[in-house]
Amino acid sequence: MTTMTPTMTRTISDQELLGLERSYWDAIKDRDARTVGRLTAEQCTVAGASGASVVDPRSIVKQVETATYRINSYQIDPKAVHVNRLSDDLVAIAYGVHEDLEVDGKPAKLEAFDTSVWKKTENGWVCVLHTESLQGDPFGRDRMLVHSAS
């Protein structure tokens, strides 16, 4: 039996990490701005199709409260989950996700790959980085307009 000394910290398990990620998704889906704010670091880098930025708990709360989209449901692909332990208090998780959304009042479906980096703080685990990449051709050819020569 191993006992932990005061300097040893127990890192988060893969299941606990996936649970944190789902808690974040559920909070956004349910528009639970308080939980989203609690799970967001003071400086959290966010990058996706609309750009890159740094958010804090207050700004992410405002974004959740004023969002023009709604996540109706999401499904994380359990076969596409990858965890990278950077240290005892810094862990990255990447996974495939399917989202059923409503954007500007119209239904939409989205297949993407997301990555989050979680950091352990004195107040618990918080997200310090989140990215979302739309599934598709890595060179964007599936989104390019093709003009034929006349």
SULPE-V966156 format. One record per backbone hydrogen bond with DSSP energy under -1.0 kcal/mol. NH is the residue of the N-H (numbers start at 1). CO is the residue of the C=O. E is the energy in kcal/mol with one decimal. If there is no record, write none. Layout:
NH CO E
NH CO E
This chain:
8 5 -1.6
17 13 -2.5
18 14 -2.5
19 15 -2.1
20 16 -2.1
21 17 -2.3
22 18 -2.5
23 19 -2.3
24 20 -2.1
25 21 -2.3
26 22 -3.3
27 23 -2.2
28 24 -2.1
29 25 -2.9
30 26 -2.9
32 27 -3.1
33 31 -1.5
36 32 -2.0
37 33 -2.7
38 34 -2.2
39 35 -1.9
41 127 -2.4
44 55 -2.9
45 128 -2.3
46 53 -3.0
47 130 -2.2
48 51 -2.1
51 48 -1.9
53 46 -2.5
55 44 -3.0
60 56 -2.4
61 57 -1.9
62 58 -1.9
63 59 -2.1
64 60 -2.3
65 61 -2.3
66 62 -1.7
70 102 -2.2
72 100 -2.4
73 100 -1.7
75 98 -2.3
77 96 -2.6
80 77 -1.7
82 94 -3.0
84 92 -2.7
86 90 -1.7
87 90 -1.8
90 87 -1.1
91 118 -2.6
92 84 -2.9
93 116 -2.8
94 82 -2.6
95 114 -2.3
97 112 -2.7
98 75 -2.3
99 110 -2.9
100 73 -2.8
101 108 -3.3
102 70 -2.1
103 106 -3.1
104 68 -2.3
106 103 -1.8
108 101 -2.2
110 99 -2.3
112 97 -2.5
113 133 -2.6
114 95 -2.7
115 131 -1.9
116 93 -2.7
117 129 -2.4
118 91 -3.2
119 126 -3.0
120 89 -2.4
121 124 -2.1
124 121 -1.5
126 119 -2.3
127 39 -3.3
128 117 -3.1
129 117 -1.1
130 45 -2.5
131 115 -2.6
132 47 -1.8
133 113 -2.8
135 111 -2.8
140 137 -2.0
143 140 -2.0
